[in-house]
Amino acid sequence: MMFREASKEFLDYIKITKSNGTYRLYITKINILDTFFNSYEIEDITKKDLVRFWSWRKDNYKDIKATTLNKYRTILILLIEYHTDKRLKIKKLKETKTLIKVIDNKVLFDILNYLQTQNGYKEALRNLVLFKLLLDTGLRINELLHLKVSDFNFPENTIHAKITKSRVERYVYFKDDTKRLVKRLITRDSTRGYILQSYKSKKRLSVDMVQNICFRIERRLGLEYTIRPHKWRHTFATRFLKGGADIETLRLILGHASIKTTQLYLHLDNDFIKHEYFKVMN
């Protein structure tokens, strides 16, 4: 079977078995793999071919990270195994571990204050609710965008997240000031279905729409770094641990299957580490 045909069948399988976010990632990566492997029979691909693919990507993108190249490796291995039951035995490239980036308190204040003062724009309240929920819950953006009015338990300040990356439902929580904003949005828009909707399409917001919202705010406020949705999740996790919470509670809230994933947040952040350092050393 040729690579292109094999990849289409594999993507049908991924669409059924994985989350929408994972499916979109696989589409992007497989399109690149197809550029290189389109003339290959899926059964004939070897680990040497994967190394040649890595070299080809490095030649075209000098700064490509080992993390990205390893994602291609994982997807290619799974694709071949799906069709042939053969598993390529090739180790991952060594990855550089970078610190998880978060949004600092001043930028958080500036963003939320900016949205609170945009009373003339209908989207401002919706966007404020979007970011407040990201900051309170630690939900992934796709999980947040699938929330409906019926998922909110306002007396208990609890949200039942039903559409999740792991396909395991879980509960997350939100603060009173966020509750007041959500209620205001629901009342104003007479919302019955999805909490966060596009006022143009009358459908729920998409991930791409949220990325555009973030980009516009970055530009409007002249921010020096991006505030894309996953950075809000990182910020929630870091703030939660800094507040004294334990790592297992954070794992459950974030919906991680493995504690190893959650342990990435134990780095906390430079400001906190610096503060703790000088408490001892001064």
Number of C-alpha atoms within 10 A of each C-alpha: 12 14 23 20 13 17 25 14 13 18 18 11 13 18 16 10 12 17 18 17 16 13 17 15 13 22 16 10 16 23 14 15 21 15 12 17 19 16 11 15 14 22 16 11 16 16 15 11 14 21 14 13 20 18 14 12 17 15 11 9 10 9 9 13 14 16 15 12 21 17 15 19 23 12 16 22 20 16 24 22 15 16 15 11 11 13 15 18 9 13 9 13 14 10 12 9 8 7 12 15 18 21 18 11 10 8 15 17 10 13 20 16 12 16 19 13 11 13 11 8 10 13 16 17 20 23 18 22 24 20 19 21 22 23 23 19 22 27 25 20 22 18 17 23 20 19 20 19 16 12 17 21 13 15 8 9 14 17 20 16 20 17 18 21 17 11 13 11 12 15 16 18 18 20 14 11 9 19 20 12 17 24 15 15 19 17 11 11 13 9 15 11 16 18 25 24 18 13 13 6 8 8 12 18 19 16 15 9 12 18 15 13 15 19 15 12 16 17 11 11 12 9 14 9 11 16 21 17 21 16 19 26 22 24 24 22 28 23 17 19 17 14 9 8 12 11 17 14 13 21 18 16 17 22 22 15 12 11 13 10 11 19 13 16 20 13 13 21 18 11 10 12 12 10 10 11 11 9 9 7 6 5
